[in-house]
């Protein structure tokens, strides 16, 4: 049995390679002990033993390869503080998997030190590790060149050319999500005036946040329509930007995917904006993709979408 863990913005999802999935909000996870989290994984996924788990944690910017969990210093991060909400749930899950005794690898994020198109290295960070799982799920279905836009609380879009990740646009760079987004001139002025921190500006930089709403459910019908139209527009613009990159690399017809909880709500509009068919990936696609990464590493794969697997990983099961 193989386990994948998707450390998302609001929730953490656990899945097997067969697609069984359990979701736990980060707030819930922060209130549970590691042993309670492990009990929840075993009961909700109906597993007892794990041959190999693939864990994602935060930004993953301290890694450029897939490593054994015990070999990752500082939990695979350059530094503990970073962009986004910090509620403690991801740390609890990290501790639970670490204490489980299950053989586990830690996935890297995509960042300036990653082996991606050199032009994309102008940005310090491209995407967090769970997006690698999201991309691998699509690759596992036989698709070699594609773009995935994960548009939800924040918006992150990635490009894969001929089975290798070549670039990604992270949430603080371009398209706003519903809750988080890049710093505009107003936000920069407020940061410079010490009214808020840069991370607070990013966390409140999303479409709904700027409307004074914390969810779509709080919106009037007009506000909801505006929020989804805006999310669709920027997701489409970000996809279009990465189509330029892939075209320059000789891939003119990549498959396009949307992910994230509002994906079904904005699908039709994104298709119209791009004048192209777009497919939707399910809520558990990233966690399942991570489980498939674990399965394939266990089966002998030594590179995942261009990310090398550290030579010490084999010792986990030998």
N, C-alpha and C positions, 0 to 999 in steps of 0.2 A: 504494500500500500504506500502511496506517495501523497504528500501534503504540501499545499501551497498556501502562502499567507499574503494577502493584499492589505498593506497598511495605507488605507485611504484617508481622505481629508476628514470625513465625519464618522466613518465606520471601518472596522477591520473585518475582513472576510477570510474564511478558511474553506478550502475546497480540496477534494481528491481529484486524481486524474480522470476519474469516471464522471465527475461533475457534481457530486454531492457537495452541498455548500451550507455554511452556517455564518450568519452575520451578527456582529456584536458592535454596538456603537462605541466610539472611543470613550465617551463619558461612562458608559456601563463598565467597560474594561478597566477604567481607572479605579473603580470601586471594588474590583474583585482581586483576590489573591492569585498568585501564579497557579496554585493547585486547583482553585475553582475554575480558572480558565482552561486548564488541561482537562478537567472533568467535563466541562462543556464541549470541548472538541471531541472527546471520546464518545460522549453520549449522542451529540447531534450529528456527527458524521459516521457513527457506528464503526469506529476503528479501535483497535487495541494496540497494535504495533505499527511502526512507520519505518519503511526501508530507508527513505530519505525525505527530508523536508527542505523546501526552498523558502527562506524567510526574507521579507523586505522590511526595511526600517528607515523611516525619515527620508533624508535627501540622498543618502548613499554616496556622498561626494568624496569620501575617503578611500574609495575602492575603484579599481579599474578592471578587476577580474573577479570571477566567482570563487569564493574562498570558503573554507571550513569556518563555522561560526566562531570557534575558539581562536582562530587566527586573525580575527578582525579587531584591531585596536579601536578604542573609542566608539564601539558599535558601528564601525564603518563610516564615521563622520569626520570631517575636518574639524568641526567644533560642534558642541551640543546645541547651541542656540542657532536658529535658522529662521527662514521665512515660514509663516503659518501659525496656526493655533497650537498651543502646547497644553494638553490636558492630562497627560500621564498614561493614557490607555495603551499607546504603542509601547511604552517602556514596560508596562505590566506583561504584555504579550511577549515581548523580547525575553523577559525573565522567565516566563512560563516555558517557552520553547527551549531556552538554554537549560532549564532545570529538568526537562522531560527525559533527558538521556537519549532522545532520538537523534540519529545522525542528521546533521543540518548544515546546509550551505547558506551563505548570505549573498544576496544579489547586489551588484553595484547600481548606482544611478548613472546617468549620462551627463558629463560635465566637461570642462575644458581639457582635462587630462585624458579623456576617453579617446579611443581611436575612431573618430568620426571625421566628416569632411572638415578640412582645416579652416574653412571660412566660417563655420558655425562656432569655432572656438573663441570668437570675439565675445561671446557670452560665457559667464562663469559656470552656469548650470543649465542643463537642457530638460531633464526629466528625472523623476524619482524612480526607485527600483521597481515598484509595482507595475510601472508602464512597460518594463521589459517583459514581464509576464503577460501583459495585455497583448503586446506585439507577438510574443511567441505562440500564443493561442491561434492567431491568424496564420502565422507561418506554418504551424502544425497542420493546418487545413490545406496546405499545398500552395498558398499564395506567396509569391517571392518578392514582389515589389508593391508597396502599399503605403497609405497614410492613415493614421488613426488620430482623430481629434476627440479627446476625453473632455467633454464640456459639461461641467456640473458646478460644484462649489467654486472651483477654479477651472481654467481651461489650459490644457497641455496638449500639444500636437506633435507627432513624431513621424519621421519618414524612414522607410526601409527600402533599400535598393538591392535587388538580387540576394536577399537573405542576410543583409548586414544593415544595422542601424547606422544611418549616415548623418542624422541631425534631429534636433528637437527644439521646440520653442516652449520655454517654461512659463508658468503663470505670471511671474512678475515682469515679463518682457513685452507681451503684445496683447492678446485677447483677454478681456475680463471674463470671469465666471460669474455665477450668481452672487457669491459672497466675497470672493477675493479678486484682486486685480492689480495691474501695474500702477505705479505712481505717476499721476498727471501733474501738471504745473501747480495746481491748487494744493495737492498733497505735498509736493516738494517744498512749497512755501510754508506749510504748516509744520513740516519736519524742521526746516531751517529756523523757524520761530520757537522751536522746542515745545510746541503745543501737543504733539504726538510723536511717538517713535516711528521709524521707518517701517518696522514690522506691523505696528498698529495701522499705519496707512495702507499697507498691502492687504492686511486682513479685512479692512473695511473698504477696499477698493472695488468691490464687485457691483454688479448691476442692482441687485436687491438692496445691498448695504447702502448704496447712495440714495435709494428711495426710502430708507428708513424702515425696511422690512427685513425679517429674518428668515422667511420662507415664502414659497409661492402660495401656500394656504392662507397666509395673512393678506394677500393682495385682493383688491377688487378685480373684477373681470377685465377691466381696461388696463390696470396695472400689470396683471398677469400676462396679457397679450403683448404689452410693450416689452416686458422682461424677456419673454421667450423670443420675440422678434429680434431683440438686440443680441441675445445669446446666439441665435442662429446666424445673424449677419457676421458677427466677429469670428465664430467658428469657421464659417465658410471662407472668410478672408484669410484666416490662418492656414487653412487647408490649401487655398490657392497659392499662398506664399511658398509652401513646401512643394507644391506641384512644379513651381519654377525650378527649385533645387533638383528635383528628380529628373525633370526634362533636361537640365544641363548635364546630368549624369547618364543620359541616354535612355531614361525610362519615361516615356511620354504618356503611358496609359496605366498609371497605378490604380489599384483597387482602393476605394475610399470607404472608411469606416467611421461611425460615430460611437462613442461610448459615454457612460455617465447616466445618472438617473433620469435626466430630462431628454435623453436621446430620442425616444419615440415621439416626444412632443415637438421637437424641432426638425425631425427627419424630412418631412415634406418640404419645408421651407428651405433647408440646406440644399436639397436636391434641385430645387428651382433656381436657387442662387448660383449654384455651380454648373447647372445644366448637365448634370451627370447623376447616374444612380449611386446611391450611398447605402451601405448596409449597417445595421445596428448590432453591436456586441452587448451581450447581457451583463447584468450587474455582477455576476460572479466570474466573468471572463478572465479578469486579471489573476484571481486566485487559482482558477483552474489552469491557466497558462503557467503559473509558477509551479504547480504540481507536475505539469508535463515537463517542465525544465528539469525538475528533480528526477523524474522517471527516465528521461533521456540521458542525463548525466550518469545515472546509475547503470544505464545500458551501454555506456561507453563514449558518449559525445564529449568532446573536449573543446568545443566552441559553440556558443549560443548567440546567434545573431551578430557575430563578430566579436563577442566578449569571450576571452579565454577562460578556461576552467583551470584553476591552480592545480599543480601536480600533486599536492598533498591531499586533495579531496578523495582520491581512491582509498586512502587509508581508513576512511569512515566505515567502510563495509568489508575491507579485506582482513 
